[in-house]
């Protein structure tokens, strides 16, 4: 599948035997991903070149042979460095699959938290990269799940924070969390900053600043991203782009398609057509 720009090439797969685990292979020189998050764990393998995944608060420059991992809802971008080609492979690990890996390790918490995003481990890189063809071409073979679990368990053991812990809670964090919960519960609706201001009792400027401080995106952009994540799940059900746009909170298909391409790197139609069963 070729992008309109001949220098950008992407392949996208969905493994529906493992909770619709997504696999993405990209080769880019010009596309810049809008700051975004995924509801899944995002594991990126830099196969060639250098990629810049930095956001406003963190600097993530990934070189060949390195792994970059993001926890669910952790914001990142994706763009070339000096317009040079960069090739990468990405696994989007559903939370249920990560829970399954954690259960087999008998650890005290349900899900891991990865504190260090960049992992430089050539052996683990090769091990994870070798899982890809099995997940794509042999998805109904139990060996494929075994290889994935073996990789995830080693990743967790070596690099995840797996102890119970509590974070200090401030009034600003409570307000930001309240806004987040509201967005998750009302993503199908038109949500204004007036609504959020009335909800929290904080000024428009204050709530935007507080929310971005804790979740790296302003509320409106977070809401758009959340709708895209919901749309991805609907696209696996073979609905039309118009139906998906409406059922995920977008009331304009062109608006939906534009945001989807900026965040995911392909159009909704391309995403749906690459589902393998």
N, C-alpha and C positions, 0 to 999 in steps of 0.2 A: 504494500500500500504506500503510494507516494504522496507527499504533501504537495500543495501547489508550488511551493518553493522547492526546486529540484535538489537543493542542498539539504533538505530535511526529509528523513525517511523514518517511518515508525511501523512497528508491528505490535498488535495488542491481542492478548488472549485471556479468556476466562476459564478457569478450571472449576466446573460445577460439581465435581466430586468432593471438593474441599471448601464448602461454604462460599463458592464463587470467588475464590482467590484469584486476584488479577496479576497478570504478568505483562510487562511492557518493555519493549526493546526500542531504543531511540538513537538516531544519529542526526545531530543538529549542527548547524553553523549560524543560524539566524534567529530561530524561535526563542522567545523569552517567556517563560512561564510566569503568570501573575502570582504574587504572594498568595499562598493557599495552604490548606491542610487536607488530610484524609482521615476518615474515621477508623481506618486500619493502621497497622504498623507499616511503615514505608522503609524498605531496605533496598538501597541503591548500590549497584556494583559498577564502578567506573572502569569501563573496558578499554577506553582509548581517550587520550587527551586530558583536558582539565575542565571541570565544570564548576560554576559558581552558584551555590545554593543558599547564599546568605539572605538574611532578613534584616529588619531594622536594628535588632538587638544582638545578633550573632553572626559570626563570619565563618562560612562553611565553604572552603575551597578544596575540591576533591580531585586528586590526581590519579593516574592510571594505577590499577591494582588495589585501590582502597575501597572500603565499604562506608556508606553513610546511612545512618538509621535515624528515623524520626518516630517518636511515640504518637499515638492517636491525637489528633487536633494540634499537633506541633507545626507551626507555620514555617514554610520555606519557599524559595523561589526556584529558579533553574535557568541559567543562561550561559552562553559561551564566554570564554575569556579571550579578549583580543580577536574576536570573530574567528577563532580557530575551531576546527571540527572537534566534537566530543561525542563519544559513543557510550551508552550506558544500558544496563539492564536493571529493571526494578521489579521487586516482589511487593505486592500489597497484601500483607498477612492479616486476615480477618481476626478480630478479637477472640472468637471461639476457637480458632486454630491455635492461637498463642496460649489460651487457657489450657488446651489439651496438652501442649508441650510442658507447661508449668505443672500440671497434675502429675505427669510422669516423673517429675523431679522431686515431688513431695516437699515443696517449699511453703513457707508460712503465709504467703500472700497469693492472691488470685492471678495477678498480672504483673509482669516485670516493668520496671522503669529504666530506660537507658539514659544515663546522665551524660555520658560522652558520646557525641554523635558520630565522630569520625573514628573508624577502626582501621588500623594498618596492620593487617595480619594476612600474609600472602597465602598461607595454608587454608585459613578459613575462607578467604576470598575464592580460592579455587574450588573448595568444597561446596560453597553456596552456588557458584556459577554453574557447576556441574549438575545441580538439581534442575535447572531450567528445562533442558530438553525432555527430561522425564515427565515433568509436570505438564508439558505441552503435548507431547506425542504418546505418552503412556499413562494418561491420567487415570485410567481405570485399573491400572496395575497397582496392587498394594505396595509394591516396592517403591513407587514414586512417593507415597506418603511417608514411608519409612525414611527415605533419604532426606525429605524435607524436615521431618521431626528430628532426625539426627543432627542436622545443621542448626536448627533452632535451639535445641538443648545445649549445644556447645556454645552458641552465641549468648544464651542466657547465663550459663555457668561462668563464662569468662568476663562478660561485659555489662550485665544487668544489675541494677540495685534491687534486691529481692527481700529486704527486711521491712517490717512494718514501721511506718514513721508518720508523724503528723507535722503539718506545716503551720507556721504562725498565721493566725487569722486576724486581719485588720478590717475596719469598716469599709474601706475601699474594695478589698477582696470580696467581702460579703455582697456588696452592691454589684460588682462585676459578675459574680456567680449567679446572682438573682437575674441579671440581664441575660446571661447565657441560658439559664433554664427556661426563661420566658421565650427566647428565640427558638429553642428546640421544641417547645410546646405550641408555638404559633407561627412556624415557618411558612405555612400556607397562606397566611394573612399579610396584609400590607402593614408593616410595623414602622412607625415613625419615631423620631427622637422625642417628640412630645409624649408619646405613649410610654417610652422608657423613662423619661424624666418624671412623669406622674407616678410610675411604678416605684421608683427608687427615692424620689424626693430630692434628686440631685439635678443641678443645671445641665443643659444639653452639652455644654463644653466640658463640664466636669465628668459626666458619665462616659463621654467618648474617650477622654484622656485616661480615665481609670480602666475602662474596658480594654483599651489597646495596650495599656501597661501590663495587664495580666494575660491577655489572649492574643497579642501581637497584631490584631486587626481591629479596625473600627467596627462597631456593631453592624452597619449596613453591609460591609464587605464580608463579615463573618456569616451573615444571613444568606447572602448570595452563594457563598461556598457551601454552606450547609444544604441548600437546595440542590446544588450540583451533586453532592454526595447521595442525596435521596434519589435524584434522577438516575444515577448510575444503577441503583438497585432496580428501578422500574424498567430500565432498558434491557435488563436480563430477562424480562417477562415478555419480550417481543412486542411491546406497545409501540405505536407510532410516535414520532418526535413531538407531534402536536399534543397527543394525549399525555406524554411524559412531562412536557412543559407545564401543562395545566395542573397535573397531579403532584408536581413538585414545587408549585408556588409561583411559576413564571406564567404571566398572562400574555406573553408575546413570544412566539417561536423564534424569531430572529434574535431577540434579546437573549433567550435561553442558549441558542446555538453559539452566539458570540462569546458569552461567558464560559460556556463549556470548553470551547477551543482554547481560550486563554489559560484555563486552569488545567485541563487534562491533556492538551496537546493535539487532540484529534476532534472531529465533529461527533455529535451524538450518533449519526448514522454509521460512521466508521467504527465507533465503539460497539454498537449493536451488531454490526456485520462480522466482527471478529470473535464473537462468542462461539466456542467449540463445545460440542456435546458428545 
